[in-house]
Amino acid sequence: MRILWLDTQSPYFNLAAEEYLLHNSGEEIFMLWQNKDSVIVGRYQNTLAEVNMEYIENNDITVARRSTGGGAVFHDLGNLNFTFIRNVTPDEKKIDFRRYLSPIVEALNALGVPAEFSGRNDLTIEGRKISGNAMTFYQNRVLEHGTLLFSTIPERLVNALKVDPAKFTDKAVQSVRSRVTNISEHLPKPMSVMEFRDHIFKHILKNEQMDAIDHLTDEEKNAIEEIAKQKSSWEWNFGKSPRYEYHQKTRTKGGIIEVLMDVKEGIIQDVRFYGDFFSKNNPEEFAQLLNGQKHQKSVISSLLQQIDISQYFNNTTSEEILNLLTK
């Protein structure tokens, strides 16, 4: 088994590294990695329904979509991520999280942390979640990866993932929010996240009878960078969201304005405005301008700068309409 430490904190690069090694290497691999502040959404999720866009934009939090299913998770440098890539036979090609998580549970138990496998794909301590996991298959290979909440700031985790479910109606996979705890709070003796990383590596090295931790080659890094460019695109992280309906309401000096939008692959398909507001021009004209635009704050903001929104909604500012359409 090849054992790797990824020495970048870019979620786009790290997720691309997983994809590259799954598809282009025949080796079995275990790796540890960290991301800077980011929300990682599942392959089949509606991104806007999972993240608090206002909070992440104000706090410089990255949004990235992974290639595996499951729910959205928050990453920061108090979180350690792990990945197993294994070769499997047709009989072994099944979703079996317990098999891959057993070494992680053993490593935690060796520290005196009473972690255990729980539910469908979680690790918990006394019923509180410390690790969420996901899995995907490629030919005769399987990738299983997960988080290890070591010293994550709980307020940032909660706020980054805090979304009003009434805004969206869709068939996407919705995240199930669980009570969480940090591993560091359950250690008999204090240690840093890097000391924790070293302990996990030591345990896996011993289990796999390996001697050293490896690093990506320059050739691998160059290939991964190309994939990372795709992983950082709006089309992948937002445009791949399933079709959804967006619903929001606001009260302005000009009255109540309600909006309903259909969005497909991140593109606005249809917009309807309702309310008790007054207007000089028919709001349907503004709705037509929105059709075909990305459901993205910067795009709608640019459009609003080109028009006088008060013509469509009396005594209403562009900022109020921007918040109505994207908050």
C-alpha positions as CSV (number, residue, x, y, z in Angstrom):
1,M,0.0,0.0,0.0
2,R,1.2,3.5,-0.8
3,I,0.7,5.9,2.1
4,L,0.5,9.6,1.2
5,W,0.4,13.0,2.9
6,L,-1.0,15.7,0.7
7,D,0.8,18.9,1.6
8,T,-1.7,21.3,0.1
9,Q,-4.8,22.8,1.7
10,S,-6.7,23.4,-1.5
11,P,-10.0,21.4,-1.6
12,Y,-10.0,21.5,-5.4
13,F,-6.5,19.9,-5.6
14,N,-7.1,17.4,-2.8
15,L,-10.4,16.2,-4.4
16,A,-8.7,16.1,-7.8
17,A,-5.9,14.0,-6.3
18,E,-8.4,11.4,-5.1
19,E,-10.0,11.2,-8.5
20,Y,-6.6,11.0,-10.3
21,L,-5.3,8.2,-8.1
22,L,-8.5,6.3,-8.3
23,H,-8.5,6.4,-12.1
24,N,-4.9,6.3,-13.0
25,S,-3.1,4.2,-10.4
26,G,-3.3,0.4,-9.8
27,E,-1.9,0.8,-6.3
28,E,-3.8,0.5,-3.1
29,I,-3.5,3.9,-1.3
30,F,-4.1,5.5,2.1
31,M,-3.7,9.2,2.4
32,L,-4.3,12.0,4.9
33,W,-5.0,15.6,3.9
34,Q,-6.5,18.9,5.1
35,N,-8.5,21.6,3.5
36,K,-8.7,25.3,4.3
37,D,-12.1,26.5,5.4
38,S,-14.5,24.9,2.9
39,V,-17.9,23.3,2.5
40,I,-17.7,20.0,0.5
41,V,-21.1,19.0,-1.0
42,G,-22.0,15.5,-2.1
43,R,-22.1,14.5,-5.8
44,Y,-25.9,14.6,-6.0
45,Q,-26.7,17.6,-3.9
46,N,-28.2,21.0,-4.7
47,T,-25.3,23.2,-3.6
48,L,-27.4,26.3,-2.8
49,A,-29.7,24.3,-0.6
50,E,-26.7,23.0,1.5
51,V,-24.6,26.1,2.1
52,N,-25.2,29.5,3.7
53,M,-24.0,31.6,0.8
54,E,-24.0,34.9,2.7
55,Y,-21.9,33.4,5.5
56,I,-19.4,31.7,3.3
57,E,-18.9,34.7,1.1
58,N,-18.4,37.0,4.1
59,N,-15.9,34.5,5.7
60,D,-13.9,33.5,2.6
61,I,-15.1,29.8,2.7
62,T,-14.6,27.7,-0.4
63,V,-17.4,25.6,-1.9
64,A,-16.4,22.3,-3.6
65,R,-18.3,19.3,-5.0
66,R,-16.8,15.9,-4.5
67,S,-17.4,12.8,-6.7
68,T,-18.9,10.7,-4.0
69,G,-22.5,10.8,-2.7
70,G,-23.7,11.6,0.8
71,G,-24.2,15.0,2.6
72,A,-22.4,18.3,2.9
73,V,-19.5,18.6,5.4
74,F,-17.5,21.5,6.7
75,H,-13.7,21.4,6.6
76,D,-11.1,23.6,8.3
77,L,-7.6,23.0,9.6
78,G,-9.0,21.5,12.8
79,N,-10.3,18.7,10.6
80,L,-8.3,15.8,9.2
81,N,-9.4,13.9,6.2
82,F,-8.5,10.4,5.2
83,T,-8.9,8.3,2.0
84,F,-8.7,4.6,1.3
85,I,-8.4,3.4,-2.3
86,R,-8.5,-0.4,-2.6
87,N,-8.7,-2.9,-5.4
88,V,-11.7,-5.2,-5.1
89,T,-13.1,-8.3,-6.6
90,P,-16.7,-8.3,-8.1
91,D,-17.9,-10.0,-4.9
92,E,-16.3,-7.3,-2.7
93,K,-17.8,-4.5,-4.8
94,K,-20.4,-3.4,-2.2
95,I,-21.0,-0.5,0.1
96,D,-19.4,-1.6,3.3
97,F,-18.2,1.4,5.4
98,R,-17.4,-0.7,8.4
99,R,-14.6,-2.6,6.5
100,Y,-12.7,0.6,5.7
101,L,-13.4,2.4,9.0
102,S,-12.2,-0.3,11.3
103,P,-8.5,0.8,11.2
104,I,-9.6,4.4,12.0
105,V,-11.7,3.2,14.9
106,E,-8.7,1.1,16.2
107,A,-6.4,4.1,15.9
108,L,-8.8,6.2,17.9
109,N,-9.4,3.5,20.5
110,A,-5.6,3.2,20.9
111,L,-5.5,6.8,22.1
112,G,-8.2,6.1,24.6
113,V,-11.0,7.7,22.6
114,P,-14.2,5.6,22.7
115,A,-15.0,5.9,19.1
116,E,-17.3,3.5,17.3
117,F,-19.0,2.8,14.0
118,S,-22.6,4.1,14.0
119,G,-25.5,4.1,11.6
120,R,-25.0,4.1,7.9
121,N,-21.6,5.7,7.5
122,D,-20.6,7.6,10.6
123,L,-18.1,7.4,13.5
124,T,-19.3,8.6,16.8
125,I,-18.3,9.2,20.4
126,E,-21.1,8.7,22.9
127,G,-23.6,9.2,20.2
128,R,-22.1,12.4,18.8
129,K,-20.6,12.4,15.3
130,I,-16.9,12.8,14.7
131,S,-16.7,11.4,11.1
132,G,-18.9,11.4,8.1
133,N,-17.9,9.1,5.2
134,A,-18.7,8.5,1.5
135,M,-17.7,6.0,-1.1
136,T,-17.5,5.6,-4.9
137,F,-16.4,2.8,-7.3
138,Y,-14.4,2.9,-10.5
139,Q,-13.9,-0.4,-12.4
140,N,-12.3,-2.8,-9.9
141,R,-11.4,-0.1,-7.4
142,V,-13.2,1.6,-4.5
143,L,-12.6,5.0,-2.9
144,E,-13.7,5.5,0.7
145,H,-13.1,8.8,2.4
146,G,-14.1,10.6,5.5
147,T,-13.6,13.5,7.9
148,L,-12.1,13.4,11.4
149,L,-13.3,16.3,13.5
150,F,-10.4,17.0,15.8
151,S,-10.6,20.7,16.8
152,T,-13.0,22.2,14.3
153,I,-14.7,25.5,15.4
154,P,-18.3,24.3,15.9
155,E,-19.9,27.8,15.3
156,R,-18.3,28.0,11.8
157,L,-19.5,24.5,10.9
158,V,-23.1,25.2,12.0
159,N,-23.2,28.7,10.3
160,A,-21.7,27.5,7.0
161,L,-24.3,24.8,6.6
162,K,-27.3,26.7,8.0
163,V,-29.8,27.0,5.2
164,D,-33.6,27.7,5.3
165,P,-35.1,24.5,3.8
166,A,-38.2,26.4,2.8
167,K,-36.3,28.2,0.0
168,F,-35.8,25.1,-2.1
169,T,-38.0,22.3,-3.5
170,D,-36.0,19.7,-5.3
171,K,-35.2,16.0,-5.5
172,A,-31.5,16.3,-4.5
173,V,-30.0,14.4,-1.6
174,Q,-30.5,16.5,1.5
175,S,-27.9,16.5,4.3
176,V,-29.0,15.1,7.7
177,R,-27.6,17.3,10.4
178,S,-26.2,15.5,13.4
179,R,-24.9,16.5,16.8
180,V,-21.1,16.7,16.5
181,T,-18.1,16.7,18.9
182,N,-14.4,17.2,18.5
183,I,-12.0,14.3,19.1
184,S,-9.7,16.6,21.0
185,E,-12.3,16.9,23.8
186,H,-12.2,13.2,24.5
187,L,-8.4,12.6,24.6
188,P,-6.9,11.5,28.0
189,K,-3.9,13.7,27.1
190,P,-3.9,16.8,25.0
191,M,-2.3,16.7,21.5
192,S,-2.2,18.9,18.4
193,V,-3.9,18.0,15.2
194,M,-0.5,17.3,13.6
195,E,0.4,14.9,16.4
196,F,-3.0,13.3,15.8
197,R,-2.1,13.0,12.1
198,D,1.2,11.3,13.0
199,H,-0.6,8.8,15.3
200,I,-3.0,7.8,12.5
201,F,-0.1,7.4,10.0
202,K,1.9,5.3,12.6
203,H,-1.1,3.0,13.1
204,I,-1.7,2.5,9.3
205,L,2.0,2.0,8.6
206,K,2.0,-0.8,11.2
207,N,-1.2,-2.4,10.0
208,E,0.1,-2.4,6.4
209,Q,3.6,-3.3,7.3
210,M,5.0,-0.3,5.6
211,D,8.0,1.8,6.5
212,A,7.5,5.3,5.1
213,I,5.1,8.0,4.1
214,D,5.2,8.9,0.4
215,H,4.5,12.2,-1.5
216,L,3.1,12.9,-4.9
217,T,5.6,13.1,-7.8
218,D,5.9,16.2,-9.9
219,E,4.2,14.4,-12.8
220,E,1.3,13.5,-10.6
221,K,0.9,17.0,-9.3
222,N,0.8,18.4,-12.8
223,A,-1.9,16.0,-13.9
224,I,-3.9,16.7,-10.8
225,E,-3.6,20.4,-11.3
226,E,-5.4,20.0,-14.6
227,I,-8.3,18.1,-13.0
228,A,-8.4,20.7,-10.1
229,K,-9.1,23.5,-12.7
230,Q,-12.3,21.6,-13.6
231,K,-13.1,21.1,-9.9
232,S,-12.9,24.8,-9.2
233,S,-15.4,25.8,-11.9
234,W,-18.8,27.2,-11.2
235,E,-20.2,24.6,-13.7
236,W,-19.0,21.7,-11.5
237,N,-19.7,23.1,-8.0
238,F,-23.0,24.8,-8.7
239,G,-24.1,24.0,-12.2
240,K,-24.2,20.3,-11.5
241,S,-26.9,20.8,-8.9
242,P,-30.1,18.9,-9.7
243,R,-33.1,20.9,-10.9
244,Y,-34.8,22.8,-8.1
245,E,-37.3,25.5,-7.3
246,Y,-36.2,28.5,-5.4
247,H,-38.8,30.4,-3.2
248,Q,-38.2,33.6,-1.2
249,K,-40.2,36.5,0.1
250,T,-39.2,39.9,1.4
251,R,-40.8,43.1,2.6
252,T,-39.6,46.5,1.3
253,K,-40.9,50.1,1.6
254,G,-42.7,49.4,-1.7
255,G,-44.5,46.3,-0.3
256,I,-44.1,42.5,-0.1
257,I,-42.3,40.8,-3.0
258,E,-42.3,37.1,-3.5
259,V,-40.3,35.2,-6.1
260,L,-40.5,31.7,-7.4
261,M,-37.7,30.4,-9.8
262,D,-37.1,27.2,-11.6
263,V,-33.4,26.4,-11.9
264,K,-31.8,23.7,-14.0
265,E,-28.1,22.9,-13.9
266,G,-27.6,26.2,-12.2
267,I,-29.3,28.2,-14.9
268,I,-32.5,30.2,-14.2
269,Q,-35.3,28.8,-16.4
270,D,-38.4,30.6,-15.2
271,V,-39.1,33.4,-12.8
272,R,-42.4,34.6,-11.3
273,F,-43.0,37.6,-9.0
274,Y,-45.9,38.0,-6.7
275,G,-46.9,40.5,-4.0
276,D,-48.7,43.7,-3.2
277,F,-46.0,46.1,-4.7
278,F,-46.6,48.7,-7.3
279,S,-44.6,49.1,-10.5
280,K,-44.2,51.4,-13.5
281,N,-43.1,48.6,-15.8
282,N,-44.3,45.0,-15.9
283,P,-42.0,42.9,-13.6
284,E,-42.3,40.1,-16.3
285,E,-39.9,42.2,-18.3
286,F,-37.3,41.9,-15.5
287,A,-38.1,38.2,-15.2
288,Q,-37.2,37.7,-18.9
289,L,-33.9,39.4,-18.3
290,L,-33.2,36.8,-15.5
291,N,-34.1,33.8,-17.7
292,G,-30.9,32.1,-18.9
293,Q,-28.7,33.6,-16.3
294,K,-26.6,31.7,-13.8
295,H,-28.2,31.5,-10.4
296,Q,-25.1,33.2,-9.0
297,K,-24.9,36.4,-6.9
298,S,-22.2,38.1,-8.9
299,V,-24.0,37.5,-12.2
300,I,-27.4,38.8,-10.9
301,S,-25.6,41.7,-9.3
302,S,-24.0,42.7,-12.6
303,L,-27.4,42.5,-14.3
304,L,-29.0,44.7,-11.6
305,Q,-26.3,47.4,-12.2
306,Q,-27.5,47.8,-15.7
307,I,-31.1,48.5,-15.0
308,D,-33.3,50.8,-12.8
309,I,-35.0,48.2,-10.6
310,S,-37.4,50.8,-9.1
311,Q,-39.2,50.8,-12.5
312,Y,-40.3,47.2,-11.7
313,F,-40.6,47.4,-7.9
314,N,-41.5,50.9,-6.5
315,N,-39.5,52.0,-3.5
316,T,-37.2,49.0,-3.7
317,T,-33.4,48.9,-4.0
318,S,-31.2,46.7,-6.2
319,E,-29.7,45.3,-3.0
320,E,-33.1,44.2,-1.7
321,I,-33.8,42.4,-5.0
322,L,-30.3,40.8,-5.0
323,N,-30.9,39.4,-1.5
324,L,-34.4,38.2,-2.5
325,L,-33.0,36.3,-5.5
326,T,-29.8,34.9,-4.0
327,K,-29.9,34.9,-0.2
